[in-house]
Amino acid sequence: MKDCKLGFGWIDKHTFGLYSFDKKEVKINIALALVDIFIHEYMHETNPNATEKQIMKKTARKLHRLKRSELNEVGRFIVAEFNYQLELYIQKRKAGESITAGQGLDTS
């Protein structure tokens, strides 16, 4: 693994990762992965009686139907929420407060 570089960036809306033999680099589409995870978990909220297999199908269908602008919108929401949670975490750490799961970033 030491011979392999790691990079992050947008590839396309169907590819979570890509290996370049020329560059000896693994590129991870972290934006797509985060959007996929968010949609998957949101599908549980909107379909509480669905099986995991059904949720996976619904997630894939929804992700496939999203336009790039919609993917960007969901991605911006995730990043904004992450930044907000990170700021809360930093403030609590500076104030010397103990942080438990469900209060800011999960530190487990």
C-alpha positions as semicolon CSV with decimal commas, in nm:
position;residue;x (nm);y (nm);z (nm)
1;M;0,000;0,000;0,000
2;K;0,297;0,232;0,042
3;D;0,345;0,232;-0,335
4;C;-0,009;0,355;-0,391
5;K;-0,111;0,721;-0,366
6;L;-0,450;0,826;-0,237
7;G;-0,653;1,110;-0,383
8;F;-0,999;1,252;-0,337
9;G;-1,225;1,421;-0,591
10;W;-1,528;1,400;-0,811
11;I;-1,522;1,121;-1,070
12;D;-1,884;1,084;-1,185
13;K;-2,216;1,004;-1,024
14;H;-2,176;0,629;-1,076
15;T;-1,820;0,578;-0,951
16;F;-1,717;0,572;-0,585
17;G;-1,352;0,499;-0,654
18;L;-1,107;0,457;-0,936
19;Y;-0,756;0,320;-0,968
20;S;-0,511;0,479;-1,212
21;F;-0,239;0,237;-1,320
22;D;-0,040;0,523;-1,474
23;K;-0,034;0,729;-1,154
24;K;-0,051;0,431;-0,916
25;E;-0,327;0,621;-0,739
26;V;-0,659;0,535;-0,582
27;K;-0,905;0,821;-0,622
28;I;-1,207;0,822;-0,391
29;N;-1,525;1,008;-0,480
30;I;-1,597;1,103;-0,119
31;A;-1,871;1,349;-0,217
32;L;-2,070;1,076;-0,389
33;A;-2,011;0,836;-0,100
34;L;-2,143;1,088;0,153
35;V;-2,449;1,166;-0,059
36;D;-2,516;0,793;-0,104
37;I;-2,492;0,731;0,271
38;F;-2,719;1,027;0,348
39;I;-2,983;0,919;0,095
40;H;-2,964;0,559;0,217
41;E;-3,023;0,659;0,580
42;Y;-3,294;0,909;0,479
43;M;-3,472;0,625;0,296
44;H;-3,492;0,443;0,630
45;E;-3,668;0,750;0,772
46;T;-3,918;0,771;0,488
47;N;-3,968;0,393;0,457
48;P;-3,952;0,259;0,815
49;N;-4,096;-0,083;0,728
50;A;-3,874;-0,149;0,426
51;T;-3,611;-0,420;0,437
52;E;-3,245;-0,334;0,395
53;K;-3,255;-0,485;0,046
54;Q;-3,550;-0,260;-0,046
55;I;-3,371;0,044;0,096
56;M;-3,062;-0,037;-0,108
57;K;-3,269;-0,055;-0,426
58;K;-3,452;0,269;-0,344
59;T;-3,121;0,441;-0,269
60;A;-2,966;0,329;-0,598
61;R;-3,275;0,437;-0,791
62;K;-3,286;0,778;-0,621
63;L;-2,914;0,837;-0,666
64;H;-2,935;0,742;-1,034
65;R;-3,222;0,987;-1,093
66;L;-3,056;1,287;-0,927
67;K;-2,914;1,554;-1,154
68;R;-2,566;1,681;-1,082
69;S;-2,714;2,006;-0,948
70;E;-2,927;1,806;-0,703
71;L;-2,623;1,604;-0,596
72;N;-2,444;1,933;-0,534
73;E;-2,734;2,059;-0,325
74;V;-2,734;1,748;-0,105
75;G;-2,355;1,766;-0,082
76;R;-2,367;2,131;0,027
77;F;-2,623;2,040;0,294
78;I;-2,396;1,763;0,427
79;V;-2,089;1,988;0,432
80;A;-2,280;2,272;0,602
81;E;-2,407;2,036;0,871
82;F;-2,062;1,885;0,917
83;N;-1,909;2,231;0,957
84;Y;-2,179;2,327;1,208
85;Q;-2,123;2,008;1,410
86;L;-1,746;2,060;1,398
87;E;-1,781;2,416;1,523
88;L;-2,001;2,298;1,813
89;Y;-1,744;2,032;1,897
90;I;-1,459;2,285;1,896
91;Q;-1,654;2,528;2,114
92;K;-1,734;2,256;2,367
93;R;-1,373;2,137;2,375
94;K;-1,250;2,493;2,432
95;A;-1,505;2,535;2,711
96;G;-1,382;2,212;2,869
97;E;-1,719;2,042;2,837
98;S;-1,734;1,668;2,804
99;I;-1,878;1,555;2,474
100;T;-2,100;1,251;2,443
101;A;-2,253;1,080;2,142
102;G;-2,537;1,285;1,999
103;Q;-2,374;1,613;2,106
104;G;-2,173;1,740;1,815
105;L;-1,935;1,507;1,635
106;D;-1,935;1,143;1,737
107;T;-1,589;1,087;1,878
108;S;-1,615;0,708;1,910
